[in-house]
């Protein structure tokens, strides 16, 4: 271990605190574990006298309409979830349809447990700002009942003094309709099946009957045709169908209302692989070779048993594509994409083996096969494990990477390293003491003694760091970029 340098670096903690609001609720289907109960519940609703049913529906709308923007649409969607259980040859009245939808609906307070692990990027719209100001989008991990995590957003303006002015947070929260008619690339789909060890003569048969670019409904139709006229063993067909639909289900699109505030948008788990949560989205504004920007975010999908790294893509924070990340090198947590290509290749950081910082390169954004270690635990405050705290930030001196280190008593601290601009596999400097350590006001929470970030930006020559405090709330800190780099010691 190298001799320590005395850290003389001023980190400013802003007064802003980003706290969850228990009144922000979404609607979710409310289905019993035993599906046989559904018919009995529907039967009870249909036995209600007309006058009572109308009064009950009026009360539901009175009690809940002010909490949601379109309850009628919600009830209609959730009626569809139980349509197979409706009695045949019975013409339902409108009030019965709405009541059935209401009984199979529940509210979910997305931020009731925590609002943490933030990342920050420039907003797509930088018009009509005062000189020296920046409009931003902040993503956060919201957690509610059952510790199910989703992605929520805040927006606001950083002025020329790096004072935060957050936009008003909407009282409504919008969950978008899932678009399952995404376009899939046959070659990419087959490569992922290979990786899953699920590519066989059955999947080859099905994909061979699909165009190079195909829709979800086209895949399901080919599965239906083969299922109706089996040409392989029934057991093997069933297993293969399951793998193929699981993979397709993990790639989807969502659209929000463009005229709604960004704080109304929540990306809530919808596919089976993320049924227990969407964790730690690391957003970055990526510039391609033509200097056109796209926002990407890597996140961890969790189904209660296994994790799966996923990728979010958006241009405007209105339309989002959710895609799988593939390859041997993306089987762990904490992926963080560089904001541009390096020597013609995509580059991404990750933690591998549970404790080391790795870097990987690829000519395909969706496939990552190999990685190499760039940093191992070195100081006592990071002996247990290290990882990144978001995408690298480019300076003329190198790539600043915020890191997290776990030390005794599972205390998480935030540190920093500097990577070579043209060869980011080489660490050229690093802090030998933490940049941020949880203080007395930050150490109490759901997971005590933790400060953690999922992404920072540079504005007005300062590194702006939104960070979580003990997995409950979030705050913001700033540090002068020049002094941060000066306080790093060179790595030989």
C-alpha positions in Angstrom: 0.0 0.0 0.0 1.4 3.4 -1.0 2.1 6.0 1.6 -1.0 8.2 2.2 -1.1 11.8 1.0 -2.9 14.3 3.2 -6.2 15.2 1.4 -6.6 19.0 1.2 -9.8 19.2 -0.8 -13.0 21.1 -0.2 -16.2 19.2 -0.9 -19.3 21.3 -0.6 -22.5 19.5 0.4 -25.5 21.4 -1.0 -28.5 22.1 1.2 -30.8 20.3 -1.3 -32.3 17.0 -0.1 -34.2 14.8 -2.4 -36.8 13.0 -0.3 -39.4 10.4 -1.3 -43.1 11.4 -1.3 -45.4 8.7 0.0 -48.4 10.4 -1.7 -47.0 9.6 -5.2 -48.8 6.4 -6.2 -49.2 4.4 -9.3 -51.8 1.8 -10.2 -50.9 -1.9 -10.5 -52.9 -5.0 -11.2 -54.2 -6.7 -8.0 -54.6 -10.4 -8.8 -55.0 -13.1 -6.2 -52.3 -15.8 -6.0 -55.0 -18.4 -6.6 -56.5 -17.7 -10.0 -59.6 -19.7 -9.1 -60.6 -16.9 -6.8 -61.0 -14.5 -9.8 -64.3 -16.0 -11.0 -65.7 -15.9 -7.5 -64.8 -12.2 -7.0 -66.3 -11.3 -10.4 -69.5 -13.2 -9.4 -69.9 -11.2 -6.2 -69.5 -8.0 -8.2 -72.1 -9.0 -10.8 -74.6 -9.9 -8.0 -74.6 -6.3 -6.7 -77.9 -4.5 -7.3 -77.6 -1.8 -10.0 -78.2 1.1 -7.6 -75.7 -0.1 -5.2 -73.1 -0.7 -8.0 -73.6 2.8 -9.3 -73.2 4.3 -5.8 -70.1 2.2 -5.2 -68.5 3.2 -8.5 -69.3 6.9 -7.8 -67.5 6.6 -4.4 -64.5 5.0 -5.9 -64.1 7.7 -8.5 -64.6 10.4 -5.8 -62.0 8.9 -3.6 -59.4 8.1 -6.2 -59.8 10.3 -9.3 -57.8 13.1 -7.7 -54.8 10.7 -7.3 -54.7 9.5 -10.9 -55.1 11.2 -14.2 -57.2 8.5 -16.1 -58.8 5.9 -13.8 -61.2 4.8 -16.5 -58.2 3.7 -18.7 -56.7 1.9 -15.8 -59.8 0.0 -15.0 -60.2 -0.9 -18.6 -56.6 -2.3 -18.7 -57.1 -4.3 -15.6 -60.4 -5.7 -16.8 -58.4 -7.1 -19.7 -56.2 -9.0 -17.3 -59.2 -11.0 -16.1 -61.2 -11.2 -19.3 -60.7 -14.9 -19.6 -62.6 -15.4 -16.3 -65.7 -13.4 -17.3 -68.9 -15.5 -17.7 -69.6 -16.4 -21.3 -72.7 -15.2 -23.1 -73.3 -12.4 -20.5 -73.5 -8.8 -21.6 -71.8 -6.8 -18.9 -73.0 -3.3 -18.0 -70.6 -0.5 -18.1 -70.6 -0.1 -14.3 -69.9 -3.8 -13.9 -66.9 -3.6 -16.2 -65.5 -0.6 -14.3 -66.1 -2.2 -10.9 -64.3 -5.4 -12.0 -61.4 -3.3 -13.2 -61.4 -1.4 -9.9 -61.4 -4.6 -7.7 -58.4 -5.9 -9.6 -56.5 -2.6 -9.2 -54.3 -1.5 -6.3 -52.2 1.6 -5.5 -48.4 1.3 -5.1 -46.4 4.1 -3.4 -43.3 4.0 -5.5 -41.2 6.3 -3.2 -42.6 5.2 0.2 -39.4 3.3 1.3 -36.6 5.2 -0.4 -35.4 7.6 -3.1 -31.7 7.1 -3.7 -28.8 6.2 -6.0 -29.1 9.2 -8.3 -27.5 10.0 -11.6 -27.5 13.3 -13.5 -27.2 14.3 -17.2 -27.9 17.5 -19.2 -31.5 17.9 -20.2 -32.2 17.5 -24.0 -33.7 21.0 -24.0 -31.2 23.7 -23.2 -33.2 26.7 -24.6 -34.2 29.9 -22.8 -31.6 29.7 -20.0 -29.7 32.4 -18.3 -26.0 32.6 -19.2 -24.0 30.0 -17.4 -27.0 27.9 -16.5 -27.7 24.2 -17.3 -31.0 22.4 -17.3 -30.6 18.8 -16.0 -32.4 15.5 -15.7 -31.8 13.5 -12.6 -32.7 9.8 -12.4 -33.3 8.1 -9.0 -34.0 4.6 -7.7 -37.4 4.7 -6.1 -38.4 1.9 -3.7 -41.7 1.0 -2.3 -43.6 -1.9 -0.7 -41.8 -5.2 -0.9 -38.6 -3.3 -1.8 -39.5 -3.2 -5.5 -37.4 -0.6 -7.3 -38.2 1.6 -10.2 -36.7 4.6 -12.0 -38.1 8.0 -11.4 -37.0 11.4 -12.6 -36.5 15.0 -11.4 -35.5 18.0 -13.5 -34.3 21.5 -12.8 -31.6 24.1 -13.4 -28.1 24.6 -12.2 -27.2 28.3 -12.3 -23.8 29.7 -12.9 -23.0 29.4 -9.1 -24.1 25.7 -9.2 -27.2 26.5 -7.1 -29.9 23.9 -7.7 -33.4 24.9 -8.6 -35.6 21.9 -8.9 -38.7 22.0 -11.0 -42.0 21.4 -9.1 -42.7 17.7 -8.7 -46.0 16.6 -10.1 -48.6 15.0 -7.7 -49.3 12.5 -10.4 -47.2 9.6 -11.6 -47.6 8.0 -15.0 -46.8 4.4 -15.9 -46.7 4.0 -19.6 -48.4 1.3 -21.7 -46.0 -1.4 -22.7 -45.2 -1.6 -26.4 -44.5 -5.3 -27.1 -44.3 -4.7 -30.9 -40.6 -3.8 -30.8 -38.5 -4.7 -33.8 -36.0 -7.5 -33.1 -32.9 -8.2 -35.2 -32.8 -11.9 -36.0 -29.0 -12.2 -35.9 -28.7 -10.4 -32.5 -31.6 -12.5 -31.2 -29.9 -15.7 -32.2 -26.6 -14.6 -30.7 -28.3 -14.0 -27.4 -30.0 -17.5 -27.6 -26.5 -19.0 -28.2 -25.2 -17.2 -25.0 -28.2 -18.5 -23.1 -27.4 -22.0 -24.4 -31.0 -22.0 -25.7 -30.3 -22.0 -29.5 -31.2 -25.4 -31.0 -33.0 -26.8 -34.0 -36.4 -25.5 -32.8 -35.3 -21.9 -32.4 -33.4 -22.1 -35.7 -36.6 -23.4 -37.3 -38.7 -20.6 -36.0 -36.2 -17.8 -36.7 -35.7 -19.2 -40.2 -39.4 -18.3 -40.9 -39.0 -14.7 -39.7 -37.5 -11.8 -41.6 -34.2 -10.3 -40.5 -36.1 -7.5 -38.7 -39.2 -9.0 -37.0 -42.0 -8.0 -34.5 -42.9 -9.6 -31.3 -46.3 -10.6 -32.7 -44.6 -12.3 -35.6 -42.5 -14.4 -33.3 -45.5 -15.4 -31.2 -47.4 -16.3 -34.4 -44.6 -18.7 -35.5 -44.5 -20.2 -32.1 -48.3 -20.7 -32.2 -48.1 -22.4 -35.7 -45.3 -24.8 -34.6 -47.2 -25.5 -31.3 -50.3 -26.4 -33.3 -48.4 -28.7 -35.7 -45.5 -30.0 -33.6 -42.4 -31.2 -35.5 -40.2 -31.7 -32.4 -40.7 -33.3 -29.0 -43.4 -31.5 -27.0 -41.2 -31.1 -23.9 -38.3 -29.6 -25.9 -40.6 -27.3 -27.8 -42.1 -26.0 -24.6 -38.7 -25.2 -23.1 -37.5 -23.5 -26.2 -40.7 -21.4 -26.5 -40.2 -20.3 -23.0 -36.6 -19.1 -23.6 -37.6 -17.3 -26.8 -40.6 -15.5 -25.3 -38.5 -14.7 -22.1 -35.8 -13.1 -24.3 -38.4 -11.1 -26.4 -40.2 -10.1 -23.2 -37.0 -8.6 -21.9 -36.8 -6.2 -24.9 -39.6 -3.7 -25.0 -40.5 0.0 -25.5 -42.5 2.5 -23.5 -43.9 5.9 -24.3 -44.9 8.7 -22.0 -47.1 11.8 -22.6 -44.8 14.5 -24.1 -46.9 17.3 -22.4 -46.6 15.8 -18.9 -43.8 16.8 -16.5 -40.7 14.5 -16.5 -41.3 14.0 -12.7 -44.6 12.1 -13.7 -42.7 9.4 -15.5 -41.7 6.2 -13.8 -40.2 3.1 -15.4 -41.6 0.3 -13.4 -40.7 -3.4 -13.7 -42.8 -5.0 -16.5 -40.8 -8.0 -17.7 -40.3 -11.3 -15.8 -36.6 -10.8 -15.5 -37.0 -7.5 -13.6 -40.1 -8.5 -11.6 -38.4 -7.7 -8.3 -36.9 -4.4 -9.3 -35.0 -2.1 -11.6 -31.8 -1.1 -9.7 -29.2 1.6 -10.0 -29.6 3.1 -13.5 -26.5 4.9 -14.6 -27.5 7.5 -17.2 -25.0 9.0 -19.6 -25.3 11.4 -22.6 -23.5 9.5 -25.3 -22.2 11.3 -28.5 -21.7 9.3 -31.6 -19.2 9.9 -34.4 -21.5 12.6 -35.9 -21.8 14.3 -32.5 -25.4 13.3 -32.2 -26.4 12.5 -28.7 -28.4 9.6 -27.3 -29.0 8.9 -23.6 -28.1 5.4 -22.4 -28.5 3.9 -19.0 -27.3 0.6 -17.7 -29.2 -1.0 -14.9 -29.6 -4.2 -13.0 -32.8 -6.2 -13.5 -33.7 -8.5 -10.6 -36.3 -11.2 -10.5 -35.8 -12.3 -6.9 -33.3 -14.9 -7.7 -30.9 -13.7 -10.4 -29.7 -10.4 -11.8 -29.6 -9.4 -15.5 -27.8 -6.3 -16.8 -30.1 -4.3 -19.1 -29.7 -1.1 -21.3 -32.1 1.8 -21.6 -32.0 4.0 -24.7 -33.8 7.4 -25.2 -33.4 10.6 -27.1 -35.9 12.7 -25.2 -36.9 11.0 -21.9 -40.3 10.4 -23.5 -39.8 7.3 -25.6 -37.6 4.6 -24.1 -36.2 1.3 -25.5 -35.3 -1.4 -23.0 -32.8 -4.0 -24.2 -30.7 -6.8 -22.9 -27.0 -6.6 -22.6 -25.2 -9.7 -23.8 -21.9 -11.5 -23.5 -19.7 -13.2 -20.9 -18.4 -9.8 -19.5 -21.9 -8.5 -18.5 -22.9 -11.0 -15.9 -22.4 -8.8 -12.9 -23.5 -5.4 -11.5 -22.4 -1.8 -12.0 -22.0 -1.3 -15.7 -21.1 2.3 -16.7 -20.8 3.3 -20.3 -18.3 5.9 -21.5 -19.9 9.0 -23.1 -18.1 8.4 -26.5 -16.2 5.7 -28.4 -12.5 5.2 -27.7 -10.5 4.5 -30.9 -13.7 3.4 -32.7 -14.9 1.1 -29.9 -17.5 1.4 -27.2 -16.1 1.3 -23.7 -17.7 0.4 -20.4 -16.7 0.0 -16.8 -18.0 -2.8 -14.6 -17.3 -4.6 -11.3 -16.2 -8.3 -11.8 -15.6 -11.0 -9.3 -17.5 -9.0 -6.8 -14.6 -6.7 -5.8 -12.5 -5.2 -8.7 -13.0 -2.5 -11.2 -12.9 -3.7 -14.8 -13.0 -2.1 -18.3 -14.3 -3.7 -21.5 -14.4 -2.7 -25.1 -16.7 -3.8 -27.9 -17.6 -2.9 -31.5 -21.3 -3.7 -30.7 -23.1 -1.8 -27.9 -25.2 -4.9 -27.0 -22.4 -7.5 -26.8 -19.5 -7.6 -24.4 -17.3 -10.6 -24.3 -14.1 -9.8 -22.4 -12.9 -7.4 -19.7 -9.7 -6.6 -17.8 -9.0 -5.4 -14.3 -8.0 -1.8 -14.0 -8.2 -1.3 -10.2 -8.2 -3.6 -7.2 -8.8 -2.7 -3.5 -5.8 -0.9 -2.2 -6.7 1.2 0.9 -8.4 0.1 4.1 -11.6 2.0 3.3 -12.1 -0.2 0.2 -10.6 -3.5 1.3 -13.9 -5.3 1.0 -14.8 -4.3 -2.5 -14.7 -1.4 -5.0 -16.8 -0.4 -8.0 -17.7 2.6 -10.1 -20.2 5.4 -9.2 -21.3 6.1 -12.7 -20.0 6.8 -16.1 -16.6 8.4 -16.6 -16.5 12.2 -17.0 -14.1 13.6 -19.6 -11.5 16.4 -18.9 -8.4 17.5 -20.7 -6.4 15.7 -18.1 -8.2 12.3 -18.3 -11.4 10.5 -17.5 -12.6 11.2 -13.9 -14.3 8.1 -12.5 -16.0 8.2 -9.2 -15.6 5.0 -7.3 -17.2 3.4 -4.3 -15.2 1.5 -1.7 -16.6 -0.7 1.0 -14.6 -0.9 4.3 -15.1 -2.0 7.9 -18.7 -2.2 9.2 -19.9 -2.2 5.6 -19.2 1.6 5.3 -19.5 2.9 1.7 -17.3 5.8 0.7 -16.9 7.6 -2.6 -13.4 8.0 -4.1 -12.0 9.0 -7.5 -9.5 7.8 -10.1 -8.2 9.3 -13.3 -8.0 7.2 -16.5 -5.8 8.0 -19.5 -7.9 9.7 -22.2 -6.8 7.5 -25.1 -6.1 4.3 -23.1 -8.7 4.3 -20.3 -7.5 0.8 -19.3 -4.7 2.7 -17.6 -5.2 4.4 -14.2 -2.9 7.4 -14.2 -3.9 9.0 -10.8 -6.2 8.4 -7.9 -7.3 9.8 -4.5 -5.8 7.9 -1.6 -8.5 9.1 0.8 -12.3 9.2 0.3 -13.9 12.1 -1.4 -17.1 11.6 0.5 -17.7 9.6 3.7 -21.1 9.4 5.4 -21.3 12.0 8.1 -23.5 11.8 11.2 -26.6 13.1 9.3 -26.1 10.7 6.4 -25.2 7.4 8.1 -28.7 6.4 9.4 -31.1 4.7 7.1 -32.3 1.5 5.5 -28.7 0.5 4.8 -26.6 2.4 7.3 -23.2 4.1 6.7 -23.6 4.4 2.9 -22.9 7.2 0.4 -23.3 6.2 -3.2 -23.8 7.8 -6.7 -24.8 6.5 -10.1 -23.4 9.5 -12.1 -22.1 13.0 -12.0 -21.5 15.9 -14.5 -19.1 18.9 -14.8 -20.7 22.4 -14.7 -18.8 25.7 -14.2 -15.5 23.9 -13.6 -17.0 21.8 -10.7 -17.9 18.2 -10.5 -21.5 18.0 -9.5 -22.2 14.8 -7.6 -25.8 13.7 -6.6 -25.4 10.9 -4.0 -27.6 8.6 -1.9 -27.5 8.6 1.9 -27.9 5.2 3.5 -30.3 4.0 0.8 -33.1 6.3 1.9 -32.7 9.9 0.6 -30.3 11.8 -1.7 -28.3 14.9 -1.6 -25.8 16.8 -3.8 -22.1 17.7 -3.4 -19.7 19.7 -5.6 -15.9 19.8 -5.8 -13.6 21.9 -8.1 -12.4 19.7 -10.9 -8.9 21.2 -11.0 -8.3 20.8 -7.3 -9.7 17.3 -7.4 -7.2 16.2 -10.0 -4.4 18.1 -8.2 -5.1 16.1 -5.1 -4.7 12.8 -6.8 -1.4 11.0 -6.6 0.1 9.6 -9.8 -0.1 5.9 -10.3 3.1 4.3 -11.7 
